[in-house]
Amino acid sequence: MTLQYRQRSTQIFWIIIFIGSLLFSCTQKQETATTVKSPGDGSVLPFPEPSSASVAGKTLQDSKHQWRKAENHLPEDAPNIVIFMTDDAGFANPSTFGGPINTPTMDRLAKTGICYNEFHTTAMCSPTRAALLTGRNHHRVGAGQIAELASDWDGYVGKIPKSTATFAQVLSYYGYNIAAFGKWHNTPVTDLTKLGPFDRYPTGLGFDYFYGFIAGETSQYEPRLFENTIPIEPPHDPKYHLTEDMAEKAIEWLRTNQTLDPGKPFFLYFTPGAVHGPHQIFKEWADKYEGKFDEGWEALRQMTFEKQKEMGWIPEDAVLNPLAKGMQKWDDVPQSNREFQTRLMEIFAGFLEHTDVQYGKVVDEIEREDLLDNTLIIYINSDNGPSAEGMNGTISELLAQNSMPSTIDQQIKVLDKDYGGMDALGGPKLDIMYHHGWAYAGASPFQGTKLVAAHLGGTRTPMVISWPKKIKHDDKVRNQFHHVNDIAATIYDILDITPPKVVNGVEQQALDGTSMVYTFNQPDAETTKETQYFEILGSRGIYHEGWFAGTFGPRAPWSTDMSGIFNWEPENDIWELYNLTNDYSQSQNLAQENPEKLAELKVLFDEEATENHVYPIGASMYTVFFSPSELPSSPLTEWTFFEGQDRIPESMAPKFASGRSSNAVIDAEIGENAEGVLFALGGISSGFTVYMDKGFLKAEYNAMTLNRYKILSESTIPTGKVKMEVETKYDTKERMAPATVTLKVNRKQVGQGRIERSVPAAHTASETFDIGVDLGSPVSLDYYYRAPFRFNGQINQINIKYIDE
């Protein structure tokens, strides 16, 4: 046998094997498709495609053509559905229910619908959103904490699993047009680059259209916006405000829906991210509340509590809990600081009213289209309790999250010196948050705030449901115990949808939620939800048949003291016991009086925690406190960037934070009077930028607004091709370690300066890393540094690598 013949035989053999494998693969695919074929009853989604209505002959003359019709899987009178959900608002904030802040849209819907005063969230934003959208407990869907703090334990991975389809996905298959506007915060941070993957963006989880932001917060004036999966830039317009923009986009979408597909019901998810920090609103809205909070937070709590009782919103025997241990009293606030503190609350109040008014614009449009009668509107006051994360009040909210100590006097001094005083508060140059005392006032009459899952101030929020066609208005307050995971079950019940067993080929987990439909026309009905657990950041509890047991956890959200976390032994936590049937505001701890009931509930919590992937307790804090190197972030230690690369999330970019020494080498071509950004990370509240100004090379390290460090070259940089270097060398790897920044041009040192206090972790929540431009808000305050401040030369490449790792 010749060598040529052997080679040809071998080729034929492998061709036969290849064809055989293809045939086998096709057969397997056909078999797989057959096994998940939908029976058409909704148990398997998507529904099967409708069969052809045409008859095909051998020729057109022998054939009959007729367009097939899509099957209708919804009731004939299926309602439109709208969900409004504010962020970080308090149980005692809205005027609708006795609070000091005007909420005209909530008023309007309450007068046509029904109200609930025992509705609950998870005590944190992302977990609440994940539970709402899926109808499952938050740990079951991997949302035991925000995505930025994800870890590899099942309850904390920060990814909604395919086995827990959102009700947006289900409603889409049933025939709804679906859109989301506002804050998302349920996409893994490692997926936020332009490479994706995009399957856990809103458009990958059932929404046809998305307009908003993906992160936990963003600027209301210069937001990091997305349209569907595409990063987009807002206009640089002093009249721009994000919440207004989203309301306008929602109205535009509603009009398009009515124009092009008027017979099809819609689901609109409008969760704007307001009034989460930073608190930013135009001055005229804050001025509406000028002087209304001058008596302080304790007086506000008492006034609101009395109003709540007078309106019948809370029971007559409810008790106003005292301020929590360690909280600052108004009498202890120096007179010199009081104007600052009250202005922060005035801004929050204006921000909340403004947000509610934007909801009203959407409702007005639905009414204009004559669709309001058959539109189910669910208005959830907040995704968790009011936020005490502003600590003692601040002009830079992430100071607290980075555990960077400061005093109010220091902040007021910077405010007066660099920003022109109080009028800057609420504007685009500051990321402000109010004092924890105002947050506690917003939780009246309960204990706790956002991040406290053991106390109702962190989890209980008013809810209004309006559906004029089907729900008759009455003034009876619904006091059935329910949870945000019940919304999906309620919608399925209304539409007579049996939760699917398989979606997109993936077997589905059962819902955890319970329908609330029975409460619509039976205001005094007994609660059907028997059990619900709570857990956020180690704060945890369990509700069962009117009883609640819980333990506070390792830290208070209003304190910068983190020592409790590192010395924490969860098994030694002290549990409390409350009979909520007789104690609406959770004010009387019965743990010592009824240890048997407490023991029973602790066993039940253990069962629920095991079933829902809550363990290990404390997993939500593992990466951020115990192993920061394992936080979801880029695994790289060296990057090569090119001009035009931008909107890279901070988590996936080089870290200019404590202890991460780096060297940036910039190959560029510059002309006379070169100016513009070479690279920038962060924004107006904090960040690091390297740029040219009239031929000088400059760097600025903005350490959380309070400290700005500027380094510049001794002379202008030569024109033409140059190699510029920016070395940032930290003295140590400790938190807030100082560093030396050295500027070099063509290997020659041209400037040097010090960073005396660095940022330990994240500069911002949503600002990005950009090459050749500073998108979003500007890192620098200097008058000539105007975002986007594009570089007017040419960047060939920038190499950044960590040194001394």
N, C-alpha and C positions, 0 to 999 in steps of 0.2 A: 504493500500500500504506500503510495507516494505521500510525501509530506504535505503537498498541496491538497490531496484528497482527504487526508486526516483533518486538516484545518477546516475544509469545507463541511465535513461531517460534523465536526464539533460545533460549527456555527449553526447548522441546521438543528442539532440537538438542543442548543440553548434557545433558539427561536421557538421550538415546540414547547419547551418548558415555560417560556415567557407568555405565550399565547394561552397555555393551559392555566397559568396563574391568573391571567386577566379574566378568563371565563369563570374561574372559581370565585374570584373577587366579586364579579357582577352578580353571580348566583347568590353569594352571601348577602350582598346589598339588597337584592330583591327579597330574600328571606327576612332580613331585618326590617325592611319597609313593611312587609306583610304583618310581622308580629306587632308593630305599633300602629297599624292601620286604625283610623278612627271609626268607631261604630256610629258616629253622628249624633250621639246623645249628650255630648259635652264632657264625657268622662275622659276622653283623649282629645287634646288640642294640639294643633289646629284641627278644625272641622275638615272633612274630606272636601275636595274641590267638587263643585256641582258638575253633573254629567252634561254632555253636549245635548242641546235641544235640536240640533240639526240632523238631517239624514244624508249620509254620504253615499252617492252612487258612483258609478265608474266615470261619469261625465257630469258637468254642471247641469246639463239638461235632465239627468236622472236624479239630481240631488235637490234637497230642500234645505234652505238656510234659515236659521232662526237663532238669535243671540240667546245663549244660556243666561238664566237669571240666578243671581246669588241668593242663597237661602237666607231667610230672616230667622235668627235664633233668639230674638228678643221679644218680649211682650209688645203688643201694639202701642201701648202708652208708656213705654220705657222712658223714664225721666232723664233729662240732662242732669249732670252731677258736677258740683263745684265744691272743692275743699279749699278753704282759707285756713292758714295756720301761721300765727305770728311766732317770733323767736324770742325767747328770754323775757316774755312779759309775765307779770305776776297775777295771781288769783285776785288780788285786791286793787289792781290798776284800773280796770274799765269802769266808767261812770254807769254803765248799764247795770252793774251789780254793786253799786255803792262806792266805787273808787273815785279818785280825784281827776281822772284823765278822760276827756271827752272821746266817746267812741260812737259816733252817730250811725255808722253802718251796723254795728252790733245791736244798737238800740232798735234800728229799723227791722232787722231780722228777728229779734226777740219778740217784737210786737206782732209778727205774723207767724211765728213758729213756737218752739218749745225750748226750755233751758234745763241744763244739767249742772248740779253743784257737787257731784261726786264722780267726776270723770278724771282719769289719771293718765299720766305719761310715764316715761322711764327715768326721768330726772336728768337726761342729757339729750342733745340734739340728734346726732346720727342714729343712736339706738332707737329713739322715738320714731324717726322717719322710716327706718327699716321695718319696725314692728307695724307701723301704720300701713305701709305699702304691701306687705306680705301677709298680714294677718297672723303672724307668728311671734313668739317671744323673741326679744332682741338677741339673746345669746344663741338661740337656735339658728338665727340667720347670720351668725358671725359678727354681730355688731355689739359686742360687750363694751365697746368704747369707740371713740372716734377713729377713723381710718389711719390718722397720722401716728397713732400709738399701737398699731396692730402687732400681734405676735402670732405664733404658729399653733396655739391651742385652738381647737375647733370653735369655741365661743367667741374668739377674739381676732379672727383672721382678717376682718375688715372687708369681706367679700360676701355679698348675698348669694347663696348657693343656687344652682340651677334647679334644685329640688324644692325650692320655695318661690314659685313664680309670683310676681307682683299681681295685684288685681288689675293694674293697668294692662298687663299682658293678656289677662283673661278677658277683660272688657274689649280689648282690641280685636280679639278673635271673635267675640260675640257681635261686633259691628259698631263699636263706638269710635268716633274721632277723638284723639287723646293728645293733650298738650300739657307741658309743665313749664311753669315760670317761677324763677326765684332761686333759692338755695337748694342744692342737691346734697352734697356731703356724704355720698354713699358709694363713691368710686375710690378704689385703692390709689394711694398717692403715687405709686410706681407706674400707674397706667395713664398719668396725666400729661405725657409728652405727645407730640404729634405722631408718634409711632403707634399709639394705642397700647394694648387692644381696647376696643370700644364697646365690648359686650356688656360692661357694667356702667356705662354712661346711661342717662335717662332713655336715649333712643335705643339702647340695647336691652332695656328692661320694660318695654311696652309702650313708650311714649312716641308718637309720630313726630312731635316737634318739641324742642326744648330751647328756652331762652333764659339765661341766668348765669350763675356761677357755681363751680363745682366744690370749692373749698368751704371751710366752716364759717368764714366771714370775708368781707371785702369792703373796700371803700365805697361809700354811696356816691362819691363824686368822680372817682377814677377807678371803677371796678374792673376786675379781671374777668371779662365776659366770655361766654361761649354761646354760639348759636348751633344747636345740635352738637356736633363734635368739633366744631371749628372755633379756635380762639379768635375773637374780634375785639376791636378797640372802640370805646365810647368816644363821643365828640369831646374836644377840649372846649367846653362851653360852661361859663359860670352859672348858667341857669339849669344845668343838667343835674338830675337826681335819679339814682338807680331805681328806687321803688316806683317813681312816676314812670320811668321808661318801661318797666315791666308791665305796669298797668296798661300803658298805651299799646304795647306789643300784644297783650292778651286781648284787648279790644279789637285790634287788627285781625287777630286769629279768629275771633268769634265772628267777625263780619265776613271773613273769607269762608268760614264754615257754612254760614247761612247763605252766602251767595252761590257757592259751588256745590254744596251738598245739603240743602235745607231740610231734607227729610231724615237726616241721620243724627242720632243723639250724640252729644259730646260729653267728655269728661275733662274738666279743667282743674288742674292742681296748681294752686297759687300760694306759694310759701316763700315770701320775699326775702327772708333773712333779717329783716328789721323785726325787732329792735335790739338784736344782738349788737355787741360792740363791733366797731367803734360807733359811738352815738354821734350821728352827723345829720343835721337838719338845718334848713335855712333859718336865719335869725327871727323872722317874723312869726314862725311857728312856736319857737321857744318863748318869745316875748308874750304870747298869750297867757303864760303861766307866771309871769313876773310877780314876785312877792307872795305867791300862794303857798310856798313851802318854808317860809321864814321861821316858823316855830319848830322846825326840826322833825326828824323821823318818828320819834316816839309820839308826838302830838298827832302826826299824820296817821299812825297806826290806830290810835284811839278814836280819832274822828271817823276813819273808814269803818272800823269795827262797829261803831254805833249806827252808822248809816246802813251797813249790811243787815243788821238786825231790824232796823226800822223798815227796810224794804222787804223783809221776809226772805232774804236770800240765804241767810244762815239761821239755824234754829235759835230760839229765844234763850235756851240754856247753854249755848256755845260759850266757851271761855277764851279770852284773849291771852295767848301765851306771852310770857315776858321775853325781852331781848335775850338772845343766847349768851351763854357765858363767854367772856372775852371780847364781846362787841363794844365798840365805842359808843358812849352816850352823848346825846346832843349837848348837854351841859358841859361836857369835857372838850368840846371843839372850841379852840381859841377864837375869839371874836375876829381876829385878822384872817381866819380861814373860812368864815361862814358864808361870805358872798360867793366864794369859789364853790363851796359845797352845794349851796342852794341853786346856783346857776347850772350845775351839772344835772340836778333833778329837773329843772325847768326844760332843759334840752331833751332829756329822756321823755318827758311828758309830751313835748311838741312832736318829737319823733314818733311816738306811739299814736297820737291823734292823726298825724299825717299818714301813717301806714293804714289806719282804719279807713281814712277817706279814699285811699287808692282802691281798697276793696269796693267801696261804694261806687266808684266809676265803672267797675266791672259789672256790678249788679244793675246799674243804670242802663248799661248797654244790653244786658239780657232782657230787661224790661222793655227797652225801645224795640227790640226784635220780637216782642210779644211772646216770650218764652218763659217768663218768670213763674207763671202759674205751675208749670210742670218741670221746674228745675229744683232738684234737691240740693240745698246749700248746707254744708256742714262747716261751721265756723268754730275752729278750735282756738281758744284764746292764746295758747302757747304750747311749744314742744317740750317745755319743762318749766320749773319755777324760775323766778327772777334771779338774775346772775349777781352774785356777790364777788365776782372775780376782779372787780375794780378795786378791791381791798378798801383802802381809805380814800378813794377818789384819785383819779389820775389823768394826766394829759397824754399818757402813753400806756395803753392797756396791757401790752405784753411784758411790761416790766415785771408784773406779778407772775405771769406764766414762766418767765425766766428766773424768777426768784432773785431779782436784782433790787436790793433795798434802796429806798429813797424816802425823803420826807415831803410833806405837803409844802412846807416853806421853800424847799429846793425847787419844787415844780412850779410854784407861783412865781418864783424869781426868774426862772427860765421863760415862763409864759409872758411876764412883763417885758423882759429884756429882748427876746427874740421874736415874739409874736404879737406884740402890741396890746397885751392885756386880755381881759375877759371876752371881748368881742370875737376873739379867734376861736373860742370854745364852740364846738359844733360845726366848725368849718373844715375845709379840705386839708389843712396843714397839720391837724392833730387827730390822734386816735384816742378819744377820751372815753372814760367809763365813770359811772357815778359811785358814790360811797356805799359800802355794804349795808349801812343803816337804811338807805333808801330801798335797797333790795328786800330787806327784812320787812319793811313797811308794806311793800308790795305783796308779801306773802300772808298778810293778816287774814285770819286770826291764828295761823298755823306756826309751828316751829319749822325751821329749815329753809333752804333756798335751793336753787339749781345745784346739782351734783350730790344732793343728800337724798338717797333713796329710802332711808328709814323714817323720814318725817314728811308729812303731807305738803309742807311748803315747797318741797322739791318736785312733787309729782302731781298734785291736784290742780286742775285748771278748769275754768268755766267752758262750757260748750253750748252752742246754739244750733238747732237744726230747724230749717225752714223749708217746707214743701207744700205750698198752699193747696195744690190739687188733692193731696192725700192726707195731710196732717192738719187737723183743726187746731187753731191756736187756743191755748188757755194759759192762765197765769200760775198754774200749779208747777212748782219747781220739782223736777225729777231728781230723786236722791238715790237712785239705784247705783250700786258700785259697778263702774265699768272702766275699761282700759282702752288705750289707743289701738291695741291689737284686735279690738272688736269691730272696727270700722269696716274692714274687708268682709267679715261675716255678715254684717248688716246690709251691705250693698248686694252681696250675693242673695240674701234672703229677699230683698226688695225685688230683684230681677228674676227670682226663681231659678237661680243658677246653683247647681250642685258643684262644689269645689272639685276641679278636675283631678283625676288620679294620675294622669300623664300629660306633661306639657313639653312639646318639642322633643319627644322621645325620652324624657327623663321622668321617672316615677316621683310623685310629689309627696311631701310630708303633710300630715294632717294639719288643719288650722288649729291655733290655740285660742282664737277669739270666739266670742259668743255674740249672736245677733242681739241688737237692741231694738228691733222692730216692735217687740211687745210693749215697749214703753211709750210708743208714739201716741196711742190713744187710751193708754191705761196708766195715768200718772202715778197711781198709788200701788202699782203692781210690785210684788216681792222681787228682789234681785235674783236673777237666774245665774249670775256669775258667782261661783262658789269660791274659787281659789285664784290668786294671782301673786306671783313672787316679784320682787324688785331687787336689783343690784346694780350699783354704779360705783366704780373706784373703791370697792370694799365696803361701802355703805349698803346695807341690805335689809330686806324685810319680807314678810309673808302675810297676805290677807287671806282669811278663811272664815266664811259664814259670819261676818260681822266683827271678827276679832283681827287684830294686827299685832304682830311681833316683829321687832327690828333692832338692829344695832347700828350705831352712828357711823362707825368706820374709823380709819386711822388719822383723818385730818379734817379740819373745818375749812370750807371753801373760802371763807373770809379772812383766813390767816395765812401769812407767809411762812409759818413754822412748819417745816417738813420733817422734823425729827421723829414725829409719830410714825411716819411711814417706815423708816429704817429700823425702828425698834418694835415694829408691830408684830404681834402674834395673834392671828385671827381667832384661834381657839380660846383665847382669854378675853375676847370682847364681851362686854356686859350688854345683855339683851333687855329690851323694854317690852311691856305688854299693854295693849289698849283695847278697850271694848268700844269700837266705833259706833255701835248702835246707840249707846248712851253718851258718847263722848265725841261729838262731831269734830272738834278741833284737836284731838289727840293730846289732851292736856293732863290726864291722870294716869300715871304709870302704875299698873296693877301687878307688876312682876313679883313682888314679894307677897302680895295677897293671894295670888293664884299661880303658884309655881307649876302645878300640874298642867294647866292650860298652856303656859309658856313652853314647857317641855314638849307637849304635843305639837305645837306650832313649829318648834325648832326641828323636830323630826320631819315634819311636812316640808319645811324649807329644804332640808337635805335631799328629800326625794325629788322635789322640783328642780333643785340645782343640779343634781345628777342627771336627770332626764334632759335638761336644757343646756348642758355644756357650760355651766357657770364655773365649775371648778377648773383650775385652782383659784380660790379666792385671792384676789390681788393681781391676777394675770393682766388686768387692764393697766397696771402700773409697772409691769416688769421691764418693758423696753425703755420707758422714759426715765425711770428712777434707778433701776438695778443693772440694766445693760444697755446704755444708750447706743453702743456700737451696733446693736441689733435692730434699731429703729428702721422702719421701711425707708430706704434711701438708695442712692446709687452705690453699687459696690466698687466703683472705680476710684482710683487714687491719682489718675492722670487723665486729662481730657485735651483734645485738640478741637478748637472751635473755628468756625468760619463766618465771615460777614453774612448777615441775613438770618442767622440762627437766633431765635428769640422765644419768649414765652416758655422757657424751660423752668419747671417748678423748682422751688428752692430745695426740695427733698432730693431731686435728681441732679443738682448742680454742685459745684465745689462749695465747701463750707468755709465761710469766713467768720468762724466762731471760735470761742475759747479753745486754745490748745491745738488747733489745726493749722500749723505753719504751712505756708504755701509759697510757690514762686510762679508768677505769671510772666511769660515771654511773649511779647507782642511784635509780630512782623508787620510793618505798615509802611505806607507811603504817604508823606504829609507835604502840604504846601505851605505858603506863607500864611501867617495868622491862623494856623490850624485850630479847629475847635470841634467840640462834640465828644460824645461818650465813646470810649473804647470798649468797656464792659461795665455792667452794673448789676448788682443783686439787691433786691429789696425795694423800699420806697420811702416816703416822707417820714414815716415813723421810725424806721431803722433800716440800715443797709450799708453797702460798701460800693463805691463807684470810683472808677479810674477814667480820666477824661483829659482833653486838651482845652486850653483856654488862651486864645491869642498867642499860640505857639508854645506856651508853657505846659508841661506835664504835671497833672495834679491827681491826688487821691483824697477821698474823704471817707472816713469811717463814722457813720452815724450810729451811735450806741443808744438806741431807744429814746431818741429825742433829747434826753437830758445832757448827753455828752456828744460833742462833735469834734472830731480830730482831723485836721487838714494838713496835708503834706504836699509841697510843690517843688518843682525843679528850680535851681538857682538861676537859670537863664533859659531862654527859648531853645527849643529843640531844633537841630539842623533839619533842613528840608530834604526831600528825597526819600530813598529807602532807609529805614532805621529799624533797629531792634531795641525795643524798650522793655525793661524788666521792672516788675513790682514784687519785691520780696516782703512777705509778712511773716515775721519770726517771733513766736510767743516765748516769753521768758520761761514759762512752765506749762503744764497741761491742766492746771487747776482752773476751776470756774472763774470767769471774769478776769483771767490772767492778762497782764499788760503785754504789749507787743511792740516791736520796732518795725517800721515800714521803711524800706529802702528803695529809692528810685534809681534806675540805671538806664543809660542810653549808650548803645554800642559798647557795653561792658564797663562803662565808666560811671561811677556814682555821681548823680546830679542832685540828689536831695534825700533827706532822711527826717523821720519824725516818730513820735510815740503815740500809741494807743494806750491810755492809762487804765481803761476799764472796758473789757470786751464783752460781747453778748455770748452767753453760755450755750444757747441752743438755737432757736429759730428767730430770725429777724422779723418776719411777718407771717401771716396766715395764708396769704394768697398772691403776694407780689412775686415776680419771677426774675430769672437770670437772662440778660439780653446782651447780645454782641452788637456794637456799633450804634446803640440806641438805649434809652432808658424809658421803657414803656410803663404805663401805669403812672403812679405818682412819683415825683422826682426824689431821689435820695438826698440831694443837696437843697438847701434853702437859698443859696446865693442868687442874686437877682438875675444874673446872666444865664443861669442854669435852668432852662425852660424845657421841660419834657415835651417831646421825646428827645430833644437835643442830639440830633443825629450827627455822627462824625462826618466831616466834610472831606476827609481824605479817603484812602483805600486801606482796608485791613486784609492782609493776605491770609494770616492765621494767627490764632492765639493759643498757646499751649499753657495749661495750668496744671501743676502737679503738687501734691503734698510732699513736704520735705521733713526729714527727721521723724518719720512715722515709726 
